[in-house]
Amino acid sequence: MKYNPDIHHRRSIRLPGYDYSQPGAYFVTICIWQRECLLGEIQEGNILLSRYGEVVNFNWFNLITVYPHIELDSFVIMPNHIHGIIIIKEQNQDHSLSEIVRGFKTFSARRINQLRSVSGIPVWQRGYYEHIIRNETTFSKIQEYIINNPYKWETDEMHPSAIFHNSHKIHIKLDNKNVLPMNLS
């Protein structure tokens, strides 16, 4: 279908007016193009990485070399998406969160496509989900969610057998009263 600005609207999920280059902790989720299970498979709660998953793993941890003003915290590779926490330690206007994610996606996609002997084929979905982590309780709950994600793969809303509704939302339970919704569409 040809682009029509009257019906095709990409709404930003970013917090209006927020400076994503400022120090802070950010939870990110990045999905594989069309949610293809490209990165590996889950067996008994453990991810067995494919060679593409190994590329993703290398490029994730290489981010601290490319962007020395960041730290990486909890991280998991799932068959068709990744979750991770990026901590920006000091402000750098040239390397905001979106630039860091863009770099990660570009570096990993380029290498994956080399391994697949193709060029210009999408590896990642265009956008990504992010959440600004504002307190220690939320930080701990998100770490727990990331660590436990492989154990819950069979019932994960991102599992290929799951029936997705138009919302494409997953939810992280922070406590008995609070849930962090993630819109992945």
N, C-alpha and C positions, 0 to 999 in steps of 0.2 A: 504494500500500500504506500502510495506517495505521501510525503509529509504534508500535513495540513495543520497550520497553526491554530485553526479554530477548534480542532478536535484532539490534537496531540499536545498535551501539557505535561512537562516534567516539572514537578514541584520539588523544591529543595527541602530536604528533611533537616538541614542545618539550622541551628538556633540563630535567628536573625540578630545581627549586630554583635555576635560573639566572635572574639578573635581566637581562632584555632591555632595560632602560632604561640599563644601564651602558655606558660608552664601549667601542667596539669596532667591528669591521667585520663585516658580515652579508651573505651572498649570499642573494638571494631569487629565487624563481621563482613567477610567478602565472599561472594558466591561465584562458583564456576558458571560459565556461560551455559544457559539452559539447564542448569543443575545436573550436568553430566557427572557421573561418579568417576572422575579422572584421576583423583589424587591417591587412591588406595581403597582398601576395604577394611571393615571392622570385623575382627574375629575375637570373640570372648572378651569384649571390652577394650581391645587394643587395636590401634590402627596399624595396618601393614601397608606401608607407603609404596606406591608405584614409583617408577623413576621420575614421573612428573611431580609426585608428592615430595620426593627428595629434593627436587629443584626448588619447590616452594619452601621447604624447610631451610635450605641453604640461604635463599634470598631473604627470608624473614630474619634470620639471625645475622645476616650481613648488613641489615639496616643500620646497626649501631656503628658500622664502619663508614657507611655512606653519610649518615646523619649523626655525628658524634654528640649532638646535644640531646639525644634521646636515650631512654632505657627501655628494655622490653621486660614485661612481666609474664604472667600466665599466657599460654598459647597452645592451641590444639589444631591439628589438621584433621578434618573429617573428609569423607570421600568426595563431597561436592561443595565444601565451603571451609573456611577457616574462621576461628575466633582468636582474638588476641588483645592484650592490653599494651598500649604504647604510652610511655610517660615522657612528656616533653619537660626537660630539666631547666632549660633556659630559652628565652624567647629568641626566635630567629625568623624575621619576616619572610625570608626566602624559602623557609622550610616549615610551612604550616602542616597540620595533620593531613590535609588533602594532598599536598605535595609529597609527603612521605608515602601515603597509600598509592598515589600515582606512580611513584618510583618503584615501589614493590611490585605493583601489577605489571608495569612495563618490563622490568628486569626479568621477572619470572616468566611472563608470557613469551618474551623473545626467546628465552632458552627452551621452553617447552615446545614452541613451534619449530625450533631448530631440530629438536629430537624427533618431532613428528614429520620432519621434512616438508613443512608447509610454511607459507608466509602470509601474514595479515589475517589469519583466522582468529576470531576472538577466543580467548581463554577465560577471561573474567567477565562477569556482568558489568555493565557500564558504571553503575554506582556502587555504593557500599553503605552499610549501616554503621553509625557511630553513636556513642552515648558518652557524654561528659560525666566522669565519675566524681561526685562531689563530696563523698564522705567515706570513712573507713568501713562502715557497715555495708554500703553498696559495693565497695571495692572487694570486700571479703566474699560477698554473695556472688559477684560476677566471677571471681577466681574459682569458687566452688562449682559454678555452672560450667566453666571452661574445662576444669579437670574432670568432671563427671560426664561431660557430653558423650564420649565414646561408649560409656556403659548404657546410655539411654538411646543409642542409635536406632534400634528396632522400632521405637515409639516416637522418634524425633520427627517433628513436623517437616524437616528437610529430607527425610528418608524418601527414596524414589517411590516406595509403595504407598506413601501417604497421599491422601486425596486433598489437594490444595483448594482452598476457596479463593475467591477473588482478592481477599485481603492479603494473603501470603504473610501472615503474622505469626511470630512465635513469642512466647512469653517466658520471662525469667522471674520466678517467685523470689522476691527479696526478703519477705517475712510474711506473717499471717495476714497482713493488711495491704501490703504493697506489691505490685507486679510491674515489671519493666517490659512494656510491649515493644517488639521490634518489627517494623514493617520492612520486609525484604523484597518488595516488588519493585 
